[in-house]
Amino acid sequence: YLLSKRVRDHGFKGVLSGEGSDEILGGYPHFRQDRVMYSAGSDEATIQKNINEIIERNKVVGRFMLPGEDRPALDSVRQTLGFVPTWLRTAAARASWLGPLLAPEFRERFADRDVYRQFLNRMDVAGQLKAREPVNQSLYLWSKAMLPDVLLNMLGDRTEMPHSIEGRTPCLDHDLVERVNSMPVHMKLQGITEKYVLREAARPYLTDTVCKRQKHPCVSPPALGGRFLQFLQDTLRTPSFASVPFFDAKAMTTLLDRLPQISEDEARFRTSWSSLYGLSAHVLHTRYAQ
């Protein structure tokens, strides 16, 4: 949002965006993990070694590749696809963090709903997923869910258009997408190197430092200090938050009481992530609920 404002302040009305390149070329770390885990002939030791190397190269990506076994909630995914894409496993893990903070009656109302089955029922599994390599299946599902609903929407139009900035996405040109989709997986992900064919195509024009650089997502730090922490505490302890029908106000207060003492990085990330969901729900409910 601020970047779009700055662009407009300098007199520009349109920008080129790289959105879509990660979706067609396996740019996100969870696609690399899928490549490592589901490549034919890989033994457990090699798989773990490669996963550790992915995380070691870029510590931030560990937040997008949560460890742990597949959860029972993902049984329908495993039964349908024969495997569970890493990004769906991460989504299930984060949902489990949020679960204890939800209002009991809200949890009970939706306890029997298989959201992953509902998601797959919207897809042409037989026509688009069967017999394709796991990485391509994962890319397809991500592109049908996160790309339109989050990246192109929230990070695209909803941040650009308030400043009358028009974003163009050349990586989503249909001819380019169709050509890349026909490429074998090893051209997209070579070992644990993502966007391999793009890196090779750009090599004559870029330095080795740029060509070999790992993807570094732009993520805000945990909201566990300073003025924002005070804002979080003040907001989520109010009677108005107790009126939000999705959350258990007492459970959230318990979490807030623990915030200053939490020191372990992953625990701090989980706690910050969960409390920010509560804050977002509160803002939406108090401003827009009818």
Sequence and secondary structure as in RCSB ss.txt:
>XXXX:A:sequence
YLLSKRVRDHGFKGVLSGEGSDEILGGYPHFRQDRVMYSAGSDEATIQKNINEIIERNKVVGRFMLPGEDRPALD
SVRQTLGFVPTWLRTAAARASWLGPLLAPEFRERFADRDVYRQFLNRMDVAGQLKAREPVNQSLYLWSKAMLPDV
LLNMLGDRTEMPHSIEGRTPCLDHDLVERVNSMPVHMKLQGITEKYVLREAARPYLTDTVCKRQKHPCVSPPALG
GRFLQFLQDTLRTPSFASVPFFDAKAMTTLLDRLPQISEDEARFRTSWSSLYGLSAHVLHTRYAQ
>XXXX:A:secstr
 HHHHHHHHTT  EEE  TTHHHHHT SHHHHHHHHHHSTT  HHHHHHHHHHHHHH GGGGGGS  S   GGGH
HHHHHHSS  HHHHHHHHHHHHHGGGB HHHHHHTTT  HHHHHHHTS IIIIITTS HHHHHHHHHHHHHIIII
ITIIIIIHHHGGGT EEE GGG HHHHHHHHTS HHHHEETTEESHHHHHHHGGGS HHHHH          S S
HHHHHHHHHHHTSHHHHT TTB HHHHHHHHHHGGG  SHHHHHHHHHHHHHHHHHHHHHHHH  
